[in-house]
Amino acid sequence: MTAQPLLIALVSVQFLVHALVWAMTARMARRWREAEGHFALFWFLLAAGLMLFVPPWASGSAPRNLADLLIIAASMCEHRALALHWGRRPRLAPYALGLAAAAAVVAGSFLMDNGHGVRVAVVCFGCAVMMAASVRLMWRLGRAATPIFAPVAAAGYTLLATGLVVRGVQALLLGATTKISIDAPGHANIPFAIAVLFIGGLLNLAHIRLVLGRVLHRLGQQAQTDELTHTLNRRGLLQHLEAVHARAQAGQEGYALLMVDVDHFKAINDQHGHAEGDRVLQAVAASLRGALRADDRVGRWGGEEFCVLLPRTSLRDARALAERVGQRVAEAGHPVRVTVSIGVSEYASGDAELQSVIRRADGALYDAKAGGRNRVVAA
């Protein structure tokens, strides 16, 4: 095997390793139909397509035509993987039509004088179009989630797409007897293969960065979320509380707190079982979320107690909201009768510590429970 086919085989093996790693990732995450599975398919198709350039098959032979279509299909898989990563689910029909159009041009190339150049151009232009579509995805959907990474990756994809377009035009302009495919001698194909090897590694790092970033974000959310009620847990809510308290101390905006406790929750557990108690907590959490504004935050403070953060809210408005919350919970239509007691407090200019506001809300909640429950008391 000469140096050039050996280099192409090395690139193919590298891409196959990428495919195996992504396949293991998709299997562990059970996400074969999501971005992870599509990245695995992308690298596998790309490796298979390039491997078909290793044997000395003639241009226009069935293996070489299959290689061209596999490489185009790979670029489509990558585009769909990026779309899935950012929450889009494109239909498969446009990809199938694009691949069919490429196959039709490849078939028609046998009637043309420069058929070889046309086939090379089909691969280059087809991949360049999909990369341009990926750049559009990154620019529209990725900048908000990854404001630094997305523009850098989009610039890299743009450069690669531009290089493919230049090579496609070069293939069309050369004579009919000139071979320019990646396995042909000359035409800077060895540097081109090395560039493919290097760019392939960078692309894989880009894919890893995207998926790993999402995993880390998801883990961060899970660390701040109560598993049962899907509200913030105490740690997550405290982060919001501390940030709002710091802004209030800086004179920017005040806030109010609600401490919400489910009445007679122990009796509910004892009489109806812990499963019903869990359903009650989930229903109360849903009622709280439904009564709050977009900037408000609700978290499970512990046991059957919830804490609600109300930025830019006065004590009077917070008490009115608490009355609506209590009424909403009582009228939610639970299988068992559920009511809540609520204590309300407001940030005051003399509150040097967040705990001062929390203690006043706790004290008001204690007064509400001592006063007969199912009521709101403001500190």
C-alpha positions as CSV (number, residue, x, y, z in Angstrom):
1,M,0.0,0.0,0.0
2,T,1.5,3.4,-1.0
3,A,1.6,6.4,1.2
4,Q,-1.6,8.0,0.0
5,P,-4.0,5.0,0.4
6,L,-2.3,4.4,3.8
7,L,-3.0,7.9,4.9
8,I,-6.7,7.6,3.8
9,A,-6.9,4.4,5.7
10,L,-5.5,6.1,8.8
11,V,-8.1,8.9,8.5
12,S,-10.8,6.2,8.2
13,V,-9.6,4.4,11.3
14,Q,-9.6,7.6,13.3
15,F,-13.2,8.4,12.2
16,L,-14.2,4.8,13.0
17,V,-12.8,5.2,16.6
18,H,-14.9,8.4,16.9
19,A,-17.9,6.4,15.7
20,L,-17.3,3.7,18.3
21,V,-17.0,6.2,21.2
22,W,-20.2,7.9,20.2
23,A,-21.9,4.6,19.9
24,M,-20.9,3.7,23.4
25,T,-22.1,7.2,24.5
26,A,-25.5,6.7,22.8
27,R,-25.8,3.2,24.3
28,M,-25.1,4.3,27.8
29,A,-27.4,7.4,27.5
30,R,-30.0,5.4,25.6
31,R,-30.2,8.2,23.1
32,W,-29.8,6.4,19.8
33,R,-32.4,8.6,18.1
34,E,-30.9,11.8,19.5
35,A,-27.8,13.8,18.8
36,E,-25.5,11.1,20.3
37,G,-26.7,8.4,18.0
38,H,-26.6,10.7,15.0
39,F,-23.0,11.7,15.7
40,A,-22.1,7.9,15.9
41,L,-23.8,7.4,12.5
42,F,-22.1,10.5,11.0
43,W,-18.6,9.2,11.9
44,F,-19.3,5.6,10.8
45,L,-20.7,6.7,7.4
46,L,-17.7,9.1,6.9
47,A,-15.2,6.3,7.9
48,A,-16.9,3.8,5.6
49,G,-17.0,6.3,2.7
50,L,-13.3,7.2,3.0
51,M,-12.3,3.5,3.4
52,L,-13.8,2.8,0.0
53,F,-11.1,5.1,-1.5
54,V,-8.3,2.9,-0.2
55,P,-8.6,0.0,-2.7
56,P,-7.6,1.0,-6.3
57,W,-11.1,1.0,-7.7
58,A,-11.6,3.0,-10.9
59,S,-13.5,6.3,-10.8
60,G,-17.1,5.7,-11.6
61,S,-17.1,2.2,-10.2
62,A,-19.9,1.1,-7.9
63,P,-17.8,1.3,-4.7
64,R,-16.6,4.8,-5.5
65,N,-20.1,6.0,-6.3
66,L,-21.3,4.4,-3.0
67,A,-18.4,6.2,-1.2
68,D,-19.6,9.6,-2.6
69,L,-23.1,9.0,-1.4
70,L,-22.0,7.8,2.0
71,I,-20.0,11.0,2.6
72,I,-22.9,13.2,1.6
73,A,-25.2,11.1,3.9
74,A,-22.7,11.5,6.7
75,S,-22.8,15.3,6.4
76,M,-26.6,15.1,6.6
77,C,-26.4,13.0,9.8
78,E,-24.2,15.6,11.4
79,H,-26.6,18.5,10.4
80,R,-29.5,16.6,12.0
81,A,-27.5,15.8,15.1
82,L,-26.8,19.5,15.6
83,A,-30.5,20.3,15.1
84,L,-31.5,17.6,17.6
85,H,-29.0,18.9,20.1
86,W,-30.7,22.3,20.0
87,G,-34.2,20.9,20.3
88,R,-35.2,20.8,16.7
89,R,-36.4,17.6,15.0
90,P,-36.1,18.0,11.2
91,R,-38.1,15.7,9.0
92,L,-36.2,13.0,7.2
93,A,-37.8,13.7,3.8
94,P,-35.6,16.7,2.8
95,Y,-32.5,14.6,3.5
96,A,-33.8,11.7,1.5
97,L,-34.6,14.0,-1.4
98,G,-31.2,15.7,-1.2
99,L,-29.4,12.3,-1.3
100,A,-31.6,11.1,-4.2
101,A,-30.7,14.3,-6.1
102,A,-27.0,13.6,-5.5
103,A,-27.4,10.0,-6.7
104,A,-29.2,11.3,-9.8
105,V,-26.4,13.6,-10.7
106,V,-23.8,10.9,-10.1
107,A,-25.8,8.6,-12.4
108,G,-26.0,11.4,-15.0
109,S,-22.3,12.1,-14.8
110,F,-21.6,9.0,-16.9
111,L,-23.1,10.8,-19.9
112,M,-20.8,13.8,-19.4
113,D,-17.3,14.3,-20.8
114,N,-15.9,15.3,-17.3
115,G,-17.9,12.8,-15.4
116,H,-15.2,12.3,-12.8
117,G,-15.0,16.0,-12.0
118,V,-18.8,16.2,-11.7
119,R,-18.8,13.3,-9.2
120,V,-16.1,15.0,-7.1
121,A,-18.0,18.3,-7.3
122,V,-21.2,16.5,-6.1
123,V,-19.5,15.4,-3.0
124,C,-17.8,18.7,-2.3
125,F,-20.9,20.8,-3.0
126,G,-23.2,18.4,-1.2
127,C,-21.1,18.5,2.0
128,A,-20.6,22.3,1.7
129,V,-24.3,22.9,1.5
130,M,-24.9,20.8,4.7
131,M,-22.1,22.6,6.5
132,A,-23.6,25.9,5.5
133,A,-26.9,24.7,7.0
134,S,-25.1,23.7,10.1
135,V,-23.5,27.1,10.4
136,R,-27.0,28.6,10.1
137,L,-28.1,26.3,13.0
138,M,-25.2,27.3,15.2
139,W,-25.7,31.0,14.5
140,R,-29.5,31.0,15.1
141,L,-29.8,28.5,18.0
142,G,-26.3,28.1,19.5
143,R,-25.3,31.6,20.3
144,A,-27.6,31.9,23.3
145,A,-26.4,28.6,24.9
146,T,-22.8,28.9,23.9
147,P,-22.0,32.5,23.1
148,I,-18.3,32.0,22.6
149,F,-18.2,28.5,21.2
150,A,-20.9,28.7,18.6
151,P,-19.4,31.6,16.6
152,V,-15.9,30.0,16.7
153,A,-17.3,26.7,15.5
154,A,-19.5,28.4,12.9
155,A,-16.4,30.2,11.6
156,G,-14.5,26.8,11.3
157,Y,-17.4,25.2,9.5
158,T,-17.5,28.2,7.1
159,L,-13.8,27.9,6.3
160,L,-14.2,24.1,5.6
161,A,-17.3,24.7,3.5
162,T,-15.5,27.3,1.5
163,G,-12.5,25.0,0.9
164,L,-14.9,22.3,-0.4
165,V,-16.6,24.7,-2.8
166,V,-13.2,25.8,-4.1
167,R,-12.2,22.1,-4.6
168,G,-15.6,21.4,-6.3
169,V,-15.1,24.2,-8.7
170,Q,-11.5,23.0,-9.4
171,A,-12.9,19.6,-10.2
172,L,-15.3,21.0,-12.8
173,L,-12.7,23.2,-14.5
174,L,-10.0,20.5,-15.0
175,G,-9.9,18.4,-18.1
176,A,-12.0,15.2,-18.6
177,T,-8.9,13.0,-18.3
178,T,-7.7,14.5,-15.1
179,K,-8.4,12.7,-11.8
180,I,-8.8,14.9,-8.7
181,S,-10.4,12.6,-6.1
182,I,-8.7,12.3,-2.8
183,D,-6.8,9.1,-3.8
184,A,-5.5,10.5,-7.0
185,P,-1.8,11.7,-7.2
186,G,-1.1,15.4,-7.2
187,H,-3.5,18.3,-6.7
188,A,-2.3,18.6,-3.1
189,N,-4.3,15.5,-2.1
190,I,-1.9,14.4,0.5
191,P,-2.0,17.8,2.3
192,F,-5.8,17.6,1.8
193,A,-6.0,14.2,3.5
194,I,-3.8,15.5,6.4
195,A,-6.2,18.5,6.7
196,V,-9.2,16.1,6.8
197,L,-7.5,14.1,9.6
198,F,-6.8,17.3,11.6
199,I,-10.2,18.9,10.9
200,G,-11.9,15.7,11.7
201,G,-10.3,15.7,15.2
202,L,-11.4,19.3,15.7
203,L,-15.0,18.5,14.6
204,N,-15.1,15.6,17.1
205,L,-13.9,17.9,19.9
206,A,-16.6,20.4,18.9
207,H,-19.3,17.6,19.1
208,I,-17.9,16.6,22.5
209,R,-18.0,20.2,23.7
210,L,-21.6,20.6,22.7
211,V,-22.9,17.4,24.3
212,L,-20.7,17.6,27.4
213,G,-21.9,21.2,27.9
214,R,-25.5,20.0,27.8
215,V,-24.7,17.1,30.2
216,L,-23.0,19.4,32.7
217,H,-25.9,21.9,32.4
218,R,-28.4,19.1,33.1
219,L,-26.4,17.9,36.1
220,G,-26.3,21.4,37.4
221,Q,-30.0,21.6,37.1
222,Q,-30.5,18.3,38.8
223,A,-28.3,19.4,41.7
224,Q,-30.7,22.3,42.2
225,T,-34.0,20.5,41.6
226,D,-36.2,18.6,44.0
227,E,-36.8,15.2,42.4
228,L,-40.3,14.7,43.7
229,T,-41.9,18.2,43.1
230,H,-39.6,19.4,40.2
231,T,-39.3,22.7,42.1
232,L,-36.0,24.1,43.2
233,N,-34.4,22.3,46.2
234,R,-33.2,24.3,49.2
235,R,-29.7,24.8,47.8
236,G,-31.0,26.0,44.4
237,L,-33.5,28.4,46.0
238,L,-30.9,29.8,48.4
239,Q,-28.7,30.8,45.4
240,H,-31.6,32.9,44.0
241,L,-32.3,34.3,47.5
242,E,-28.8,35.3,48.1
243,A,-28.5,37.0,44.7
244,V,-31.8,38.9,45.2
245,H,-30.8,39.9,48.7
246,A,-27.5,41.2,47.5
247,R,-29.3,43.4,44.9
248,A,-31.7,44.6,47.5
249,Q,-28.8,45.6,49.8
250,A,-27.3,47.5,46.8
251,G,-30.5,49.5,46.6
252,Q,-31.7,48.0,43.3
253,E,-34.9,46.2,44.2
254,G,-36.7,44.7,47.2
255,Y,-38.3,41.3,47.5
256,A,-40.8,39.4,49.6
257,L,-40.9,35.8,50.8
258,L,-43.7,33.3,51.3
259,M,-43.3,30.3,53.6
260,V,-45.9,27.7,52.6
261,D,-46.7,24.7,54.8
262,V,-49.1,21.9,54.0
263,D,-51.6,21.6,56.8
264,H,-52.0,18.3,58.7
265,F,-49.5,16.6,56.3
266,K,-48.6,13.9,58.8
267,A,-52.2,12.9,59.1
268,I,-52.5,12.6,55.3
269,N,-49.5,10.3,55.3
270,D,-50.8,8.2,58.2
271,Q,-54.4,7.9,56.8
272,H,-53.8,7.7,53.1
273,G,-50.2,6.4,52.8
274,H,-47.0,8.0,51.7
275,A,-47.7,7.6,48.0
276,E,-50.8,9.9,48.4
277,G,-48.7,12.3,50.5
278,D,-46.2,12.5,47.6
279,R,-49.1,13.3,45.2
280,V,-50.3,16.0,47.5
281,L,-46.8,17.6,47.5
282,Q,-46.7,17.4,43.7
283,A,-50.1,19.0,43.4
284,V,-49.3,21.8,45.8
285,A,-46.1,22.5,43.9
286,A,-48.1,22.6,40.7
287,S,-50.6,25.0,42.2
288,L,-47.8,27.3,43.4
289,R,-46.1,27.4,40.0
290,G,-49.4,28.1,38.3
291,A,-50.1,31.1,40.6
292,L,-46.7,32.7,40.2
293,R,-45.1,35.1,37.7
294,A,-42.2,34.4,35.4
295,D,-39.6,35.9,37.7
296,D,-40.9,34.3,40.9
297,R,-39.1,31.2,42.2
298,V,-40.6,28.4,44.3
299,G,-38.5,25.7,46.1
300,R,-39.1,22.8,48.4
301,W,-37.7,24.1,51.7
302,G,-37.9,20.7,53.5
303,G,-40.6,18.1,54.1
304,E,-44.0,19.6,53.4
305,E,-42.7,23.2,53.4
306,F,-42.2,25.4,50.4
307,C,-40.5,28.8,50.1
308,V,-41.5,31.3,47.4
309,L,-39.3,34.2,46.3
310,L,-41.1,37.2,45.0
311,P,-38.7,39.8,43.5
312,R,-39.8,43.5,43.3
313,T,-42.9,42.8,45.5
314,S,-44.2,44.7,48.5
315,L,-45.6,43.1,51.6
316,R,-49.1,44.0,50.7
317,D,-48.9,42.6,47.2
318,A,-47.1,39.5,48.5
319,R,-50.0,38.9,51.0
320,A,-52.6,39.3,48.3
321,L,-50.7,36.7,46.2
322,A,-50.5,34.4,49.2
323,E,-54.3,34.6,49.6
324,R,-54.7,33.6,46.0
325,V,-52.2,30.7,46.4
326,G,-54.0,29.4,49.4
327,Q,-57.4,29.5,47.6
328,R,-55.9,27.9,44.5
329,V,-54.6,24.9,46.6
330,A,-57.8,24.5,48.5
331,E,-59.9,24.5,45.2
332,A,-57.5,22.2,43.3
333,G,-59.8,19.2,43.7
334,H,-57.5,16.8,45.5
335,P,-58.9,13.4,46.5
336,V,-58.1,14.4,50.1
337,R,-58.8,17.9,51.5
338,V,-55.6,19.9,51.3
339,T,-55.0,23.4,52.7
340,V,-51.9,25.4,53.4
341,S,-50.7,27.9,55.9
342,I,-48.6,30.8,54.6
343,G,-46.2,33.2,56.3
344,V,-45.2,36.4,54.5
345,S,-42.2,38.7,55.0
346,E,-40.6,41.6,53.2
347,Y,-37.0,42.8,52.9
348,A,-36.4,45.8,55.0
349,S,-33.5,48.3,54.6
350,G,-32.1,47.2,58.0
351,D,-31.8,43.5,57.0
352,A,-28.1,42.9,56.8
353,E,-28.6,39.2,56.5
354,L,-30.9,37.0,54.4
355,Q,-31.7,35.0,57.4
356,S,-33.5,37.9,59.0
357,V,-36.1,37.9,56.2
358,I,-36.4,34.1,56.4
359,R,-36.9,34.2,60.2
360,R,-39.7,36.7,59.9
361,A,-41.5,34.6,57.3
362,D,-41.0,31.5,59.5
363,G,-42.4,33.4,62.5
364,A,-45.4,34.5,60.5
365,L,-46.0,30.9,59.3
366,Y,-45.9,29.7,62.9
367,D,-48.5,32.3,63.8
368,A,-50.7,31.1,60.9
369,K,-50.5,27.5,62.1
370,A,-51.1,28.5,65.7
371,G,-54.1,30.6,64.6
372,G,-55.9,27.6,63.2
373,R,-54.2,26.9,59.9
374,N,-55.5,27.5,56.3
375,R,-54.7,31.2,56.6
376,V,-52.1,33.8,55.7
377,V,-50.2,35.9,58.2
378,A,-47.8,38.7,57.3
379,A,-44.8,39.5,59.5
